[in-house]
Amino acid sequence: MTDEPWFVYLLECRTRRVYTGVTPDLVNRMTLHRSGRGAAFTRINPPERVLGAKLFVNRSEAQKIEARIKRLPAAQKRFLAAEWSKQHPVDERAQEALTLG
């Protein structure tokens, strides 16, 4: 098994809640969220936009960061996403995969 880079991403949901997840393929994962097959949370709280995403060296590192972020309040998650977006703008294809149907 190869160690491939994984994204940690944050989504703004219709309910104003912030979802945190990990994936090696951001565009495909957004397509799954849009279709209702991404996660139970996003089936109940449909995502509307990608707030931010950052690439980490492997799945293990991404999951460690994801676990820390999930414990943060929504305001801190939004701040973190804004900081990430300054350094790593969200790929337009990922945003389109989430919002286009």
C-alpha positions in Angstrom: 0.0 0.0 0.0 1.4 3.4 -0.9 1.3 6.4 1.3 -0.6 8.9 -0.8 -1.6 12.5 0.2 -5.0 13.1 1.7 -7.1 16.2 2.1 -8.8 17.5 5.2 -11.7 19.6 4.1 -14.4 21.7 5.6 -17.9 22.2 4.2 -20.6 24.8 4.9 -23.9 23.0 5.2 -27.4 24.4 4.6 -28.0 24.4 8.3 -24.9 26.6 8.8 -23.1 23.7 10.5 -19.5 22.9 9.4 -18.7 19.4 8.3 -15.1 18.1 8.5 -13.9 15.2 6.5 -10.9 13.5 4.9 -10.3 12.1 1.4 -7.6 11.3 -1.1 -9.8 12.6 -4.0 -11.5 15.9 -3.2 -13.6 16.1 -6.4 -15.0 12.6 -6.2 -15.8 13.1 -2.5 -17.7 16.3 -3.2 -19.7 14.4 -5.9 -20.6 11.7 -3.2 -21.7 14.4 -0.7 -23.9 16.1 -3.4 -25.5 12.7 -4.2 -26.2 12.0 -0.5 -23.7 9.1 -0.3 -20.8 11.1 1.2 -21.7 10.8 4.9 -24.8 10.4 7.1 -24.2 13.9 8.5 -24.2 15.5 5.0 -27.3 13.6 4.1 -29.1 15.3 7.0 -27.3 18.6 6.6 -26.7 19.0 2.9 -23.4 20.8 2.1 -23.6 24.0 0.0 -19.9 25.0 -0.4 -16.4 24.0 0.3 -15.0 26.3 2.9 -11.4 25.1 2.7 -9.2 22.1 2.1 -5.6 21.3 2.8 -3.4 18.4 1.6 -1.5 16.3 4.2 1.2 13.7 3.6 -0.9 10.6 4.2 -4.2 9.3 5.6 -2.9 9.0 9.1 -1.8 12.6 9.3 -5.1 13.8 7.8 -7.1 11.8 10.2 -5.2 13.2 13.2 -5.9 16.7 12.0 -9.5 15.9 11.3 -10.0 14.6 14.8 -8.6 17.8 16.3 -10.7 20.0 14.0 -13.9 18.2 14.8 -13.5 19.3 18.4 -13.4 23.0 17.5 -16.4 25.3 17.6 -17.8 26.2 14.1 -16.3 29.8 14.3 -12.8 28.4 14.7 -13.4 25.9 11.9 -14.4 28.8 9.6 -11.4 30.8 10.6 -9.1 27.8 9.9 -10.8 27.2 6.5 -10.2 30.9 5.6 -6.5 30.6 6.5 -6.2 27.5 4.5 -7.9 29.1 1.5 -5.3 32.0 1.5 -2.5 29.4 1.1 -4.3 26.7 -0.8 -7.3 28.1 -2.8 -10.1 25.5 -3.2 -10.0 23.7 -6.5 -12.9 25.0 -8.6 -13.6 21.5 -9.8 -14.3 20.4 -6.2 -16.6 23.3 -5.6 -18.5 22.6 -8.8 -18.7 18.9 -8.0 -20.4 19.8 -4.7 -22.8 22.4 -6.1 -23.7 21.3 -9.6 -26.3 18.7 -10.0 
